[in-house]
Amino acid sequence: MAYEKTENKRFRLSARVSSSSPQAIRPVLEKFIPKGSVKKEGDEFVIETEMQGNDAKELNRSLLSALRKVEKKTRLRAEWSSDDGITLRFFDYVLKKTSKN
C-alpha cells in the first residue's frame, strides 16, 4: 500500500464571518483561532490569523463546519494565502478564486 506524504503548510487567513447568532459563534471562533485576531466589526467578525494544515480547502471546511454546528445560518468569506504565493478565496464551502502572487 502506497502512502502519500502529508505536508503541513502554513496559511494566512483573512476572513469575515457573519451569523444570525453572533454571540453563539464567538466562543467557537476564539477556540478555533487561539492565536491571531478575532474582532467584531458591525454585524461581522473579522479574522486575521495563521494556521497549519494540509490544504486550505480542508482548513476552510473545518472552520465553517465548527461554526455551523453552533449556528446553521453562518456565512464565511475567507482568503487563505500560503507561503508558496497561492491565494484561495472561498464563500462558505465554495472555492471562488485562485490566484498566484
C-alpha positions in Angstrom: 0.0 0.0 0.0 1.4 3.4 -1.0 1.3 6.2 1.4 1.2 9.9 0.4 3.4 12.2 2.4 1.1 14.7 4.1 2.8 18.1 4.4 1.6 20.6 6.9 1.7 24.0 5.3 1.3 27.4 6.9 -1.6 29.5 5.7 -2.6 33.1 6.5 -6.3 33.5 6.9 -8.1 36.8 6.4 -11.9 36.3 6.8 -15.3 37.8 7.6 -17.8 35.7 9.4 -21.5 36.7 9.8 -24.2 34.8 11.6 -27.8 35.2 12.8 -26.4 34.4 16.3 -23.0 36.2 16.7 -23.0 35.6 20.5 -23.2 31.8 19.9 -20.3 31.6 17.3 -17.8 33.9 19.1 -16.6 31.2 21.6 -16.2 28.8 18.7 -14.1 31.4 16.8 -12.0 32.1 19.8 -11.4 28.3 20.4 -10.7 27.5 16.8 -8.4 30.6 16.4 -6.4 30.8 19.6 -3.7 33.0 18.0 -4.4 35.9 15.8 -7.2 38.4 15.9 -11.0 38.0 16.1 -12.7 41.4 16.1 -16.4 42.3 16.0 -17.0 44.9 13.2 -20.7 45.8 12.9 -22.6 42.5 12.3 -19.5 40.5 11.3 -16.3 39.1 12.9 -13.1 40.0 11.1 -10.4 37.3 11.5 -6.7 37.6 10.9 -4.5 34.6 11.8 -2.1 31.9 10.7 -2.9 28.2 10.7 -1.2 24.9 9.9 -2.8 22.3 7.7 -2.6 20.1 4.6 -4.6 22.4 2.4 -6.7 25.5 2.6 -9.9 23.7 1.5 -9.8 21.4 4.4 -9.0 24.2 6.9 -11.9 26.2 5.5 -14.3 23.3 5.7 -13.2 22.5 9.3 -13.7 26.1 10.4 -17.1 26.6 8.7 -18.4 23.1 9.9 -17.4 24.0 13.5 -19.3 27.3 13.3 -22.4 25.7 11.7 -22.6 23.1 14.4 -23.4 26.0 16.7 -25.4 28.2 14.3 -26.6 26.9 10.9 -27.1 30.4 9.5 -23.4 31.3 9.5 -21.5 32.6 6.4 -17.8 32.6 5.9 -15.9 34.7 3.3 -12.3 33.6 3.6 -9.0 34.2 1.9 -6.3 31.6 2.5 -2.7 32.5 1.5 0.1 30.0 1.5 3.9 30.6 1.7 4.2 29.5 -1.9 2.3 32.6 -3.1 -1.1 31.0 -3.8 -4.2 32.6 -2.5 -7.6 30.8 -2.4 -10.8 32.7 -1.9 -13.9 30.9 -0.5 -17.5 31.8 0.0 -18.7 29.3 2.6 -17.5 25.9 1.3 -17.2 27.0 -2.4 -13.8 28.0 -3.9 -14.5 31.2 -5.8 -11.0 32.2 -7.0 -7.4 31.0 -7.1 -4.6 33.5 -7.7 -0.8 33.4 -7.6 1.0 36.3 -6.1 
